[in-house]
Amino acid sequence: MATDAEWVVRAAAGDDGAFRGLYRRHADAVYRIAMILLADRADAEDATQDAFVTAWRKIGDLDLQSDSALPWLATICRYTCANRLRARRREQQHTAGPVDERLPAPIDVEQQVVDAELADRLAREVAGLTGVDAQVFVLCVSGGYAYDAAAAELGLSHGAVRNRLSRIRSRLRRTVEEGTPS
């Protein structure tokens, strides 16, 4: 089976099959990132497709320095999701108008608002990860890499990956705890 680096070179030369190989290999991980950031299945599916369309357009600019294209694809996905969240907020601001009494009321409006706000805060927290922290998150959480595999991919020790992921999870946990009503 071809490596990501081989598929990137072939895709950059116009080989559609090579890009489909990259898609098959990484689509699930990119989708998981989008679900974490957007907390909405349809939005995550759209964001995954948009991220791969962007990747296809920019594949010729990629100079893959590692064995995996996932960190690059994850970065594209994070930007795609950030744009979707901004658009979602703008849409919510514009559509907040009078309630149509013919429509049934949501079961628990307050909880839906809390859930949406929490999802937005978590998405901003994850989207704000940079550098090695972003790569550790993408590989371990979204890519399902074990600590040793992520460490080898990133040139870090097992302990460094474990510690970074622990700090990231603690930050996300605090974000959830701060957003939970008492």
Secondary structure, 3 states (H helix, E strand, C coil): CCCHHHHHHHHHCCCHHHHHHHHHHHHHHHHHHHHHHHCCHHHHHHHHHHHHHHHHHHHHHCCCCCCCCHHHHHHHHHHHHHHHHHHHHHHHHHHCCCCCCCCCCCCCHHHHHHHHHHHHHHHHHHHCCCHHHHHHHHHHHHCCCCHHHHHHHHCCCHHHHHHHHHHHHHHHHHHHHHHCCC
